[in-house]
Amino acid sequence: MSDPEDHGELRSMTREQLVELGSRRDEVHVATSPRAPYPGTREARRAERSVALWFVLAMVLAVAFVACFVAWPHDYAAPGTPGYGLYAWNTPLLGITFGLCVLSLGIGVIRYQKRFFPEEIAVQQHRPGPSEPVDRATAVARFAEAAADTGLADRRLVRRTLLGGFGLAGLAAVVLPLGTLVRNPWREGDASQLWVTGWRSQAGEAVYLRQVRSDPLDVVRVRPEDLAPGAMVAVVPFRESERGNEGRLLAADRAADTPVMLIRLPQGTRFTPQPGREGFAYGEYVAFSRICTHLGCPASLYDTQNNVALCPCHQSAFAIAEGAKPVFGPATRALPQLPITVDADGWFVARGDFPEPVGPAFWEIRSR
């Protein structure tokens, strides 16, 4: 067969003729042999069903992932409290269902390729240079032939389950970034979880500073004389109504946004608060969130000599004497300061909640 002289002749050629022409022009020799089972046989139908089963399983797992993401309880529950078991399984179930969905798709594709794709060996002589129009036309034909060789056009069951599996897996992947747009974190207004913490007073009840102990039922409140100059103690909120209530004490002890470090500044330290935080300290005592404003690690390694709080995760440093302003590392926002005072009995109490959200920043952090 001689090479065609114009584009019209190329368009009149069949796919098989274009493939043969392309192979000859590229000096490619292809040896092809079809795989068993052969189309139309009982063995072929059984093989199709075995492949389709993996794609159906991927579809089921994708639906299960979306259902878990939307409906499974995700609000934090402390260990030992009602609902903790369901909360603890939230992340594992999401990982298991999505991971097995992708795995099922991969196994299905591999099994289909092993059972139905024709075996071929191709040998080509390579010569560098730009492709001619004839070569481009024959290359398109080769891609079309490769698609035809998959046999998907003749196997509706496999084709539909394959498309369904990948489609639902894609839906599961889309749910991840869009999920935060579906769930409204501001549904409770100014009382939404990102705005308030356990330091917020309820019904005017005093909120004391309680030392963090190995036994959460061991309630130890803090007085000014308990700290030497340059000392730091980790504290969490406590209300007298919580005394003896193990569930509420555990919740306050393990909440992600309540940990605070109470610091007695070294003697002679001149404290400069952040704008709007004047009066938050009690003499030489200051209280700051222990949650790093970069990615939420515990920034409570207190260096008395340099008067800085260090985050061990990414080495952010916060100058305590300057209102916990970040002076090193990736953090760009000061640690939130808790307003404190001492009550008539000499115990440290919080004068209110943090005036800004605790932990890493988010889009709406400056909206109030």
Secondary structure per residue as TSV (DSSP state, phi and psi in degrees):
chain	resnum	aa	ss	phi	psi
A	1	M	-	360.0	128.7
A	2	S	-	-85.0	156.9
A	3	D	-	-68.4	141.9
A	4	P	-	-64.9	149.8
A	5	E	S	-93.6	-25.4
A	6	D	S	-141.2	174.4
A	7	H	H	-68.9	-31.2
A	8	G	H	-61.3	-41.7
A	9	E	H	-67.0	-35.4
A	10	L	H	-63.5	-42.1
A	11	R	H	-66.6	-25.1
A	12	S	H	-83.3	-9.1
A	13	M	S	-82.4	148.2
A	14	T	-	-76.1	168.5
A	15	R	H	-62.1	-42.4
A	16	E	H	-62.3	-39.7
A	17	Q	H	-66.8	-39.6
A	18	L	H	-65.8	-39.5
A	19	V	H	-63.4	-44.5
A	20	E	H	-63.2	-41.2
A	21	L	H	-63.7	-43.9
A	22	G	H	-63.5	-40.3
A	23	S	H	-63.9	-41.0
A	24	R	H	-68.5	-40.5
A	25	R	H	-68.5	-33.4
A	26	D	T	-88.3	2.1
A	27	E	T	56.0	49.2
A	28	V	E	-110.8	133.5
A	29	H	E	-113.4	122.8
A	30	V	E	-117.8	125.8
A	31	A	E	-109.2	117.3
A	32	T	E	-121.8	140.2
A	33	S	E	-140.1	130.0
A	34	P	-	-68.7	151.7
A	35	R	-	-89.6	150.2
A	36	A	S	-81.7	150.0
A	37	P	S	-82.3	154.1
A	38	Y	-	-84.3	146.9
A	39	P	T	-55.8	142.1
A	40	G	T	89.3	-11.0
A	41	T	S	-87.2	162.3
A	42	R	H	-62.1	-38.8
A	43	E	H	-62.8	-37.0
A	44	A	H	-65.5	-42.3
A	45	R	H	-65.8	-38.2
A	46	R	H	-65.2	-39.0
A	47	A	H	-66.0	-39.7
A	48	E	H	-60.7	-43.9
A	49	R	H	-64.9	-37.6
A	50	S	H	-66.1	-35.4
A	51	V	H	-72.9	-44.0
A	52	A	H	-62.2	-29.4
A	53	L	H	-60.1	-38.1
A	54	W	H	-67.7	-37.6
A	55	F	H	-70.3	-36.3
A	56	V	H	-64.7	-41.6
A	57	L	H	-61.0	-39.5
A	58	A	H	-62.9	-39.1
A	59	M	H	-63.7	-44.3
A	60	V	H	-62.5	-43.0
A	61	L	H	-67.1	-36.0
A	62	A	H	-64.6	-42.6
A	63	V	H	-64.1	-40.8
A	64	A	H	-62.8	-38.2
A	65	F	H	-62.2	-48.0
A	66	V	H	-61.8	-41.2
A	67	A	H	-63.6	-42.5
A	68	C	H	-65.0	-40.7
A	69	F	H	-64.4	-38.1
A	70	V	H	-85.4	-42.4
A	71	A	H	-107.3	-21.3
A	72	W	S	-71.3	138.1
A	73	P	-	-57.6	127.4
A	74	H	-	-124.1	-5.3
A	75	D	S	-71.0	139.7
A	76	Y	-	-60.8	136.1
A	77	A	-	-132.8	130.2
A	78	A	-	-70.1	151.3
A	79	P	T	-56.2	137.4
A	80	G	T	86.7	-5.7
A	81	T	S	-100.0	158.2
A	82	P	T	-58.0	134.6
A	83	G	T	91.6	-5.6
A	84	Y	H	-65.3	-38.3
A	85	G	H	-60.0	-45.1
A	86	L	H	-66.1	-42.0
A	87	Y	H	-62.7	-42.0
A	88	A	H	-64.4	-26.6
A	89	W	T	-88.9	-2.9
A	90	N	H	-60.2	-57.7
A	91	T	H	-65.7	-44.7
A	92	P	H	-57.7	-40.4
A	93	L	H	-66.2	-39.2
A	94	L	H	-62.8	-44.2
A	95	G	H	-65.8	-41.3
A	96	I	H	-65.7	-48.9
A	97	T	H	-66.1	-43.7
A	98	F	H	-70.7	-40.9
A	99	G	H	-63.1	-44.8
A	100	L	H	-68.2	-30.1
A	101	C	H	-62.2	-49.5
A	102	V	H	-64.6	-39.5
A	103	L	H	-63.1	-42.0
A	104	S	H	-63.4	-41.1
A	105	L	H	-61.1	-44.1
A	106	G	H	-63.5	-43.6
A	107	I	H	-63.9	-41.0
A	108	G	H	-62.2	-43.6
A	109	V	H	-64.2	-42.8
A	110	I	H	-65.1	-43.4
A	111	R	H	-64.4	-38.4
A	112	Y	H	-64.8	-43.4
A	113	Q	H	-63.1	-40.1
A	114	K	H	-70.3	-31.7
A	115	R	H	-91.2	-32.0
A	116	F	H	-120.3	-24.3
A	117	F	S	-68.6	136.7
A	118	P	-	-69.0	146.3
A	119	E	E	-83.2	136.4
A	120	E	E	-149.4	150.4
A	121	I	E	-125.3	126.1
A	122	A	E	-121.7	133.8
A	123	V	E	-124.2	128.4
A	124	Q	E	-134.1	141.0
A	125	Q	-	-89.4	123.5
A	126	H	-	-99.5	131.2
A	127	R	-	-129.6	124.0
A	128	P	-	-68.3	152.3
A	129	G	S	143.2	164.4
A	130	P	-	-70.0	153.0
A	131	S	-	-82.2	141.8
A	132	E	-	-88.3	164.3
A	133	P	H	-53.6	-40.1
A	134	V	H	-61.7	-41.6
A	135	D	H	-65.0	-37.9
A	136	R	H	-66.9	-40.3
A	137	A	H	-64.6	-41.0
A	138	T	H	-71.2	-30.8
A	139	A	H	-65.4	-40.9
A	140	V	H	-61.0	-40.1
A	141	A	H	-64.8	-36.4
A	142	R	H	-64.2	-42.9
A	143	F	H	-61.5	-41.1
A	144	A	H	-63.9	-40.1
A	145	E	H	-67.3	-38.4
A	146	A	H	-61.4	-39.6
A	147	A	H	-65.1	-39.5
A	148	A	H	-67.7	-34.9
A	149	D	H	-66.7	-20.9
A	150	T	T	-64.5	-25.3
A	151	G	-	77.6	5.3
A	152	L	G	-64.3	-30.3
A	153	A	G	-63.7	-27.6
A	154	D	G	-99.1	-2.9
A	155	R	-	-122.6	86.2
A	156	R	H	-64.6	-39.0
A	157	L	H	-61.0	-48.6
A	158	V	H	-65.9	-42.2
A	159	R	H	-61.8	-44.6
A	160	R	H	-69.6	-42.7
A	161	T	H	-68.7	-34.8
A	162	L	H	-62.5	-48.8
A	163	L	H	-63.8	-39.8
A	164	G	H	-64.9	-42.4
A	165	G	H	-63.0	-48.4
A	166	F	H	-68.1	-35.2
A	167	G	H	-65.2	-45.6
A	168	L	H	-71.1	-33.6
A	169	A	H	-64.2	-39.0
A	170	G	H	-64.0	-38.2
A	171	L	H	-62.2	-42.0
A	172	A	H	-61.8	-38.6
A	173	A	H	-68.0	-33.2
A	174	V	H	-72.7	-31.2
A	175	V	H	-61.7	-34.4
A	176	L	H	-57.9	-55.9
A	177	P	H	-73.0	-26.8
A	178	L	H	-85.9	-13.8
A	179	G	H	-59.5	-37.4
A	180	T	H	-68.5	-20.7
A	181	L	H	-82.5	-22.3
A	182	V	H	-80.7	-43.7
A	183	R	S	-81.8	128.0
A	184	N	-	-97.3	105.4
A	185	P	T	-74.2	-6.1
A	186	W	T	-108.6	18.4
A	187	R	T	-65.1	-20.1
A	188	E	T	-99.2	12.8
A	189	G	G	64.9	-134.0
A	190	D	G	-68.2	-12.5
A	191	A	G	-96.2	10.2
A	192	S	S	-63.6	153.4
A	193	Q	T	-60.1	-32.7
A	194	L	T	-74.5	-17.5
A	195	W	T	-93.4	-30.4
A	196	V	-	-120.0	159.1
A	197	T	-	-131.6	-176.1
A	198	G	T	-69.6	-6.3
A	199	W	T	-82.8	-5.9
A	200	R	S	-70.9	129.8
A	201	S	-	-71.3	140.8
A	202	Q	S	-119.0	121.7
A	203	A	T	56.8	32.2
A	204	G	T	75.7	6.7
A	205	E	-	-73.4	138.0
A	206	A	-	-65.1	140.6
A	207	V	-	-112.5	109.0
A	208	Y	E	-87.1	160.3
A	209	L	E	-91.9	114.7
A	210	R	E	-110.4	132.6
A	211	Q	E	-64.4	143.9
A	212	V	-	-77.2	120.8
A	213	R	-	-122.1	162.6
A	214	S	S	-65.5	-30.8
A	215	D	S	-105.1	110.5
A	216	P	T	-63.7	-18.6
A	217	L	T	-80.7	-9.8
A	218	D	-	-85.4	95.1
A	219	V	-	-86.8	114.8
A	220	V	-	-126.1	105.5
A	221	R	B	-80.1	169.4
A	222	V	-	-119.4	135.9
A	223	R	-	-111.8	159.3
A	224	P	G	-56.4	-37.7
A	225	E	G	-72.9	-5.8
A	226	D	G	-75.6	-15.8
A	227	L	S	-114.2	131.3
A	228	A	-	-82.3	160.4
A	229	P	T	-57.9	132.1
A	230	G	T	84.4	6.0
A	231	A	-	-91.6	157.9
A	232	M	E	-137.6	140.1
A	233	V	E	-134.2	138.8
A	234	A	E	-83.6	131.1
A	235	V	E	-133.6	158.9
A	236	V	E	-136.3	165.0
A	237	P	E	-73.4	150.3
A	238	F	E	-147.4	137.4
A	239	R	-	-122.2	146.0
A	240	E	G	-59.8	-29.4
A	241	S	G	-67.2	-14.7
A	242	E	G	-91.2	-9.5
A	243	R	T	-59.6	126.6
A	244	G	T	83.2	-7.7
A	245	N	-	-93.0	96.9
A	246	E	H	-60.5	-39.2
A	247	G	H	-62.3	-46.1
A	248	R	H	-72.4	-35.7
A	249	L	H	-65.7	-40.7
A	250	L	H	-63.8	-42.0
A	251	A	H	-61.9	-42.6
A	252	A	H	-67.7	-35.2
A	253	D	H	-71.6	-30.4
A	254	R	H	-110.4	0.3
A	255	A	-	-62.7	145.4
A	256	A	T	-76.6	-18.6
A	257	D	T	-114.3	5.8
A	258	T	-	-97.7	-18.8
A	259	P	-	-59.2	132.0
A	260	V	E	-134.9	146.1
A	261	M	E	-108.8	122.4
A	262	L	E	-95.3	122.7
A	263	I	E	-122.8	134.8
A	264	R	E	-100.2	114.9
A	265	L	-	-61.7	144.7
A	266	P	-	-58.0	151.9
A	267	Q	T	-59.4	138.6
A	268	G	T	83.0	2.6
A	269	T	-	-75.8	130.7
A	270	R	-	-95.9	115.4
A	271	F	-	-94.4	127.3
A	272	T	-	-116.8	104.9
A	273	P	-	-72.5	162.0
A	274	Q	-	-69.6	152.8
A	275	P	T	-54.0	132.9
A	276	G	T	85.9	-1.2
A	277	R	-	-111.1	14.2
A	278	E	T	-62.7	135.5
A	279	G	T	86.8	1.4
A	280	F	-	-76.6	-25.9
A	281	A	S	-84.4	162.1
A	282	Y	B	-118.0	96.0
A	283	G	T	61.6	-121.9
A	284	E	T	-93.8	14.5
A	285	Y	E	-107.5	131.8
A	286	V	E	-133.2	153.7
A	287	A	E	-133.0	126.7
A	288	F	E	-129.7	152.8
A	289	S	E	-60.8	141.7
A	290	R	S	-88.7	1.0
A	291	I	B	-94.1	118.7
A	292	C	-	-61.4	138.2
A	293	T	T	-81.5	3.7
A	294	H	T	-85.7	-70.2
A	295	L	T	-131.7	13.6
A	296	G	-	88.6	15.7
A	297	C	-	-76.7	165.0
A	298	P	B	-76.9	105.7
A	299	A	-	-93.0	63.8
A	300	S	-	-126.2	24.0
A	301	L	E	-85.4	99.1
A	302	Y	E	-90.5	119.2
A	303	D	E	-95.5	101.6
A	304	T	T	-65.0	-38.2
A	305	Q	T	-62.8	-43.0
A	306	N	T	-98.4	-5.2
A	307	N	T	57.4	49.0
A	308	V	E	-131.2	150.5
A	309	A	E	-102.1	131.0
A	310	L	E	-111.0	141.9
A	311	C	-	-101.0	121.6
A	312	P	T	-75.5	-13.9
A	313	C	T	-74.8	-52.5
A	314	H	T	-130.4	18.2
A	315	Q	-	63.3	30.9
A	316	S	-	-71.6	143.7
A	317	A	E	-126.1	137.6
A	318	F	E	-122.7	123.7
A	319	A	E	-79.1	108.5
A	320	I	G	-64.2	-40.4
A	321	A	G	-67.0	-14.7
A	322	E	G	-109.8	32.7
A	323	G	T	73.8	31.3
A	324	A	S	60.5	38.0
A	325	K	E	-72.7	138.4
A	326	P	E	-69.7	130.4
A	327	V	E	-122.0	-4.6
A	328	F	E	-160.7	150.0
A	329	G	S	91.4	-175.8
A	330	P	S	-78.0	-14.9
A	331	A	-	-65.7	140.3
A	332	T	-	-120.4	-1.9
A	333	R	S	-126.1	140.5
A	334	A	-	-65.3	153.8
A	335	L	-	-65.6	133.2
A	336	P	-	-59.8	139.6
A	337	Q	B	-102.9	136.2
A	338	L	-	-94.4	126.4
A	339	P	-	-73.4	127.6
A	340	I	E	-130.0	161.5
A	341	T	E	-157.3	-174.1
A	342	V	E	-121.5	133.2
A	343	D	-	-81.3	-175.9
A	344	A	T	-64.6	-22.7
A	345	D	T	-93.5	1.9
A	346	G	S	89.0	13.3
A	347	W	-	-97.7	144.0
A	348	F	E	-68.6	135.0
A	349	V	E	-135.8	156.1
A	350	A	E	-85.3	135.6
A	351	R	S	-84.8	-3.6
A	352	G	S	166.1	-178.0
A	353	D	S	-80.6	172.6
A	354	F	-	-59.4	140.8
A	355	P	S	-78.6	-5.1
A	356	E	S	-145.2	161.6
A	357	P	-	-61.9	148.3
A	358	V	-	-91.3	144.1
A	359	G	S	90.9	-160.9
A	360	P	S	-60.1	154.8
A	361	A	-	-75.7	163.2
A	362	F	-	-147.3	171.2
A	363	W	G	-53.5	-44.7
A	364	E	G	-91.2	15.5
A	365	I	G	-63.8	-27.4
A	366	R	G	-101.0	15.0
A	367	S	-	-85.2	-8.4
A	368	R	-	-105.1	360.0
